[in-house]
């Protein structure tokens, strides 16, 4: 198993309710399948528990924790809980992200700008801030941050775009600073994905038919005219978390069916 004896923290291990599986839940399940013991963190404990049930049904090992990544004390508690239960942290997977309420620069409210940046960027900074001392003390670790192709592509969602671009910059800084400690930091840029946050959340916010949204998004994907799934992101994360990626740090990996090649 590719993560045997590894301890992983998956932040955003629950998901929006929906017909498909989200990136965070798929990653947590896949990590456990490959031997990791996983701390499942989410702001909705019931959703994290649903993920835990899936893992335990496959005889995987995990514990759950409710936390708000915009709170520094909660991020400290995430680290303390993992160390208390498992004594180390080999993998930090940051999956939390939101976009509801976003708009262009003349219509975006200050409140929504602050909220989106707080969740998408500040939250990742805070979890990394408090995991890094543990990884430094054990002379190694892998940090995986989820950005988005929106960071480099044209979009009308200003706060989402700038926050996800910030995730890339954060990851590059972590990679440069962590290298001497044996800490790797890499970033995944998902493209158009068929996940509950992308489909059900968008449908509810816009009052749009789900199948219409799916069809429109599929049409925009170069590879087979079909969106990716949470499992596509999860398998990329599994590789970056594993020792197979031991010489890879600072990488920005598109998982997008070729969407980003249209950028330049």
N, C-alpha and C positions, 0 to 999 in steps of 0.2 A: 504493500500500500504506500502511496506516494507521500502521505503526511503522517506516517506511523510515529507515535510518541510525540507529536507536535501539539502545542497548546495554541488555540486560535480564539481571538475575539472577533466576532462579527457584529458590527454596529449597524443596525437596520436589518435585523434578522427576521422581522415580521414583514407584513406587506399590506397594502390596500386590498380589501376583499375583492375578488374577481374570479373570472373563469380560468385564468392562467396562473403561472407561478412568477413571482417577482425575482429580481436579481439577487437580493439579499438572502431570501429564503432558499433559493436554489444553491447559492454558494455555501450556506451553512450546511445544508444536507449533503452536498458533494464533499465538503471538507471532512465531515464525519464519516462518510462512506470510505474515505481514503485514510482513515485511522486517527484523525485529529480529535482531541477533546475540545469541545466548543462552548464558549460563553456566548449566549444569544442575548443581545442587547436590543431593546426597542422601547420607544416611548409608550407603546401599548403592550402591556404584559400579556394580555390574552392572545395577541397575535404571535408573540414570541413563543408562548406555550403551544400554539398550534404547530409551529416549526419543530419544537422539542418533541412533540408527539410523533411527527414524521420520522425524526432521527431515532427515537427509542424503538419504534416499530421495526427498524432495521438493526437493532442492537447497538446503536451508536451511543456515545456518552456526551452529555451536555447538561448545562444548567442555564437558567434564565435570569434576566435582570431588567427591571424597568428603569430607564434613565432618559434624561433630556440632555442631548449633547450640547445645547446652548448654555448649559449650566456647568461652570468649572468644577463645582463640588461634586456634581454627578459624574463628571469625567474622571475625577480622582477616585470616586467610588467604583467605577468600572474596573479600573486597574487594581484597586485594593481587593475587590471581590475575586478577580482572576488569580492574583498572587496567593490569596488566602486559601483558595480551593485547589489550585493546580501548581503553585510555586514558581511559575515562570510564564512568559508570554512570547511565543515564537512568531505569531502572525497577528497583525492587526489589519482587519478588512473594514474600511470605511465606506458604507453604502448609502448613508442617509442623503436624501435630496428632495427638494420640493420646487414647484413652479407655479402653483395656483396663485392667481392675483397679479401675475406679471403682465407687462405691457411695454409699449415703446416709451421713449424718453419724455414725451409730453403728456402721457396719460398714466404713467406709473406713479403710484402714491409713495410718499416717503416711508410710510408704515410698511408697505409690501416690499420695498427695496431693502429695508432693514431686516425684515423677517426672513426673506429668502437668503440674504447673505449670511445672516446669523446661523441658519440651519445648514446651508450648503458649504460654507467656507469656515466660519468661526468654529463650528462643531468639529470639523476635521482637524483644525489647528489644536483644539483643546485635547482631543483624544491622543493625538500624536505627542503633544507636550508632556503628557503624564505617562505615556507608554515608553517614551524614549529612555528615561533613566533605568527602567527595568531591562530593556534590551541592551543598553550600554553595559550594565553590570554583568550580563551573561555573554557579552561579546558577540552578539548576533541577533538577527530578527528580520522579518519581512513585513513591510507596510505596503498595502495596496489601497489606493484611493480611487473612487469611481468619479470620473469627470463626465464629459459628454462631447459628442461631435459638435454640439452647439457652441462649444468654446472656440471653434475655429471656423464654423460655417455661418452663413447668413441666417438670422432669425429675428423675429420681432420681439422676442422675450429678452429684454435688456438685462434684468437682474439675474436671470438664470444663466445667460451667456457669460456675464462678467464674473459671477461667482464660480462657474465651472472653469473659466480661464484661470481664475485664482487658484483652483485646486491643482491645476497643472504646475503653476509657479511654486506653490507650496511643496508639491512632490519633488520637483527639481532641487529645491533648497534642501529638503530632507535627505535626498540622495547624496548631494555634495557633502553635507555635514555629517551624515551617518556612515560614510564609507570607511573611515578610519576605525570605526567601532564594529565593523562587520555587519552593519545594518543596511539592508537594501530597501529602497522606496521606488515603487513603480505606479503607473497610473493607467487605468483602462478608460477608453472613450467609447461608450456604447453609442450606436446610431439609433435608428428607428426600431424600437423593440415592441413586441406584443406582450406587454406586461400589464398588470392591473392598474398601476399608477398612470401608465401612458394611455390606456384605453378607457377603463371604467371611470377613472378620475376626470379625464378630459370630457367624457360623455356627460358626466353629471354636471360639470362646471359650465358646459356650453349647451346642454340640452340637446345634444346631437345623437343620432342613431349609432350604436356601437359598430355595426357591420359596415356602415358607410365610412366611419373613421378608419376601420381596418383596411378596407379596400383602397382608400385614398393614400394611406401610409405605405401599404404594400407597393403601390404603383411607383413610389418615389425611390425604391431600393433597387440599385443596379443588379445585384446578384439574385437571379431567379424571381425578381419582383415579389419578394417575400421578406417580411420583417424577421429579425432575430427573436430569440426567446431568452428568458432568464438563464436557461442552461448554457447558452452561448457565452454569456458573461461569466458564469460560474466556472466553466472549463478554462477560460483564459485566466481567471483568478487562481484556479488550482495550479496551473503551470507556474505562475509568478510566485506563488507561495511555496512551491516545492524546491527541493535541492537541485532539480533539473535546471532551474533558472538562477543558479548560484553565482553566475558571473554577469547577471543582468541587473542594473540599477539605473534609475533616471529615465527609464523607457516610458514612452507614451504610446500605448497599444490601442489602435482602433479596432473595435468589434462592431462592424457597421455595414457589412455586405457591400463595401466599395463606395459608400456615400461620400467619404472624405476625399476620394480621388477627384471628385468634381470641384473641389475647392481650388486646387492649383496644381 
